[in-house]
Each structure stands twice: as C-alpha cells, then as structure tokens.
Amino acid sequence: MSKQWATSKNGAFQRQVSSFRETISKQHPIYKPAKGRYWLYVSLACPWAHRTLITRDLKGLSSVIGCSVVHWHLDEKGWRFLDMEKLVEDKESFLEHWHDAAGGIETAREDASRSFAAIKNDSQRFMVDASNEPHYGYKRISDLYYKSEPQYSARFTVPILWDLETQTIVNNESSEIIRILNSSAFDEFVDDKHKKVDLVPEHLEAQIDDFNSWVYNNINNGVYKAGFAEKADVYESEVANVFEHLDKVEKILGDKYAALEDKYGKDDRQKALSEFFTVGEQLTEADIRLYTTIIRFDPVYVQHFKCNFTSIRAGYPFIHLWVRNLYWNYDAFRHTTDFDHIKLHYTRSHTRINPLGITPLGPKPDIRHL
C-alpha cells in the first residue's frame, strides 16, 4: 500500500498545496452565483471538509448548494462513494435529499462508544457510511479531479466545491471555500436571518486572520505534524508545540470568560456563553476553524496522533467549555459532527500508524454535556 501522506527526508509531515483556487461572485466571468449550480463533496471525518459543512449550514445554504459524502474508509485509491446502482432504484429521491441535509448524511449520534468490531471497511450502509455521487455516477473522488484536469497527478483531497454547469472543480482549498460561502454571493437565495450572518465581519477580520494563522500552523496542522512524524525527535518537537499553543488558546478563552462573568455575574452562565468566542463577542470563522480540530482531539488525536500530554476535557477547562457550547447550542456544529466517521476513518485508514485497524471505544462519552 502506498503512503497516504508525504514526509520530508527528516521525517516531518508535509501538507499538499491545493490546486484549484477560483471563487464565485456576480463579477466573475464564469462562476456566478446560482441556486443548484454548485455541489460540495466532503468527508465527515476530515476537519478541513467539516469547516465547509458548518459554514454551509450557518449561512442557510443547505438548499442552495447540495452535498455528497465519501465513505469514512480511505483506501489506497483514495476517497470513494457508495455504488447506488447496487443499493437503490429510485435515484431521484436521494438526489433531492442532498439539497436539504445539513451534514449531508444521517449523522451526529451523541455517543459513538458502541462496538465497532462488526463494522467492516467495505461496509455499504447508505446514508450511514457514505452517500452516492448523484450527477455522474462516479465511484471515486479521483474521477472528479480527472474530469476537471485529465493530467492531474497530485493527491485527491476533500473538500471540493464543484460547478455542475462547467463540470469542473471551482476550489478545493477549505479556507477559501468557507470565505466563498460566507460572502454575499448567495444572499438572494437565503432568508433575511441567514443574510445577516457574517462570519468574518470587517471590524474583526484582521484579528480573525491573525488567530487563524497561528492556530492553523500549530494546532490544526500541528496535530498532523505530530501524528505523521516518522522520527522521534520530530514528533517530540511537534507535540510539544501543539500543547504550547493549546495553552495559548486556553489563556485567551480563560480571560474572556472571566471578563464575561464580571459583565453578567457568575450566575448568568447563558448570557456569558452567548458571547464566549475566540475572537470578539460573536461567532466567527475563527471558532469554526478551531472547532473542527478540538472536537476530534479527545476521540482521536490523543491516542492516534500521540497528542497525549493531556486531553481537552481533563486539561483545558475553558477550551472544553467553549467546544461544548458550540456543539450543544449551535445545530450547525452538532449536526455536522459524526464521531463514528471520525473514529473509524483515522483508525482504519492510517495503516502505518494503526496496522491492526482496531478502533478504540473511548473516550466515553464522545463529548460531555454542558
């Protein structure tokens, strides 16, 4: 089996640079806003794809931009869909569903600590393990890349923002996709409530960009640099760096919560939580981008990527409060978080790290209540 990630000669993990970097706007000569024209291809296990699903939901775009979900098991040929020819006859019924599903699948079970032993890597549970690719009947994400660029030779990554009109990839860089979704491009297709949602407000944009920059390099990608390191000294340096920056986030959130308690009093917890965010006093892109790593930390990164100085729930009380607040109080976070996909993907797909493919049952529960 070929390696599923790239490392340098010193054993350090190297992330691939995204290839398709177009945008969507009324001013764009090709990619103009339209309802039903664009499609998201995602993995529920992937933190980068998860960002796009949360943003799509928060912006009210579930009925504007459809979605297909790949199987949680990543094999040597890459991400795959279910073969609907073998599973259903009524193709129109499931095609319609993808325009309304927040997470794109039957997702978000509150506790995935049941037995995984009977679940096989080639399982074919429609709307549980994966969806189909409804437009071309493709079996692999790679088919979409080759349709866009026949000579494509890099890895086949998710998420993909696809244009059904030109039949090509618009963008496969998650940070840019969420900016596209957050823009006013699709406002004419959503209600007034969702038009008002701005995840990158102008007065906070510089702070959001700064926060995202160091969180991406040291936490979002940091857990991968620790987990995929192939030399001990590289791993030890990277894992220490992850926790150094988690300490930084904890300090930021701890100071924020103390200020909110001073503002509202210690007994009005709900008001404090309504303004308890990483940047400013409103939900922003910075929260989305950090959340998709933190929600995976205890179930996966502690054991699988050896980021085990401590867990979020045991060592970071304010990060723990912040992530639970997002999960339990905002449907867009809870309905797009699938702990089964997360656990099964990492532990079954990364055979160099976990060659026996045994999926740990813990922690229990996957996420604690507020």
Secondary structure, 3 states (H helix, E strand, C coil): CCCCCEECCCCCEECCCCCCECCCCCCCCCCCCCCCCEEEEECCCCHHHHHHHHHHHHCCCCCCCEEEECCCCCECCECECCCHHHCCCCHHHHHHHCCCCCCCCCCCCCCCCCCCCCCCCCCCCECCCECCCCCCCCCEHHHHHHHHCCCCCCCCCCCEEEECCCCEEEECCHHHHHHHHHCHHHHHHCCHHHHCCCCCCHHHHHHHHHHHHHHHHHHHCHHHHHHCCCCHHHHHHHHHHHHHHHHHHHHHHHHHHHHHHHHHCCCCHHHHHCCCCCCCCCCCHHHHHHHHHHHHHHHHHCCCCCCCCCCHHHHCHHHHHHHHHHHHHCHHHHCCCCHHHHHHHHHHHCCCCCCCCCCCCCCCCCCCCC
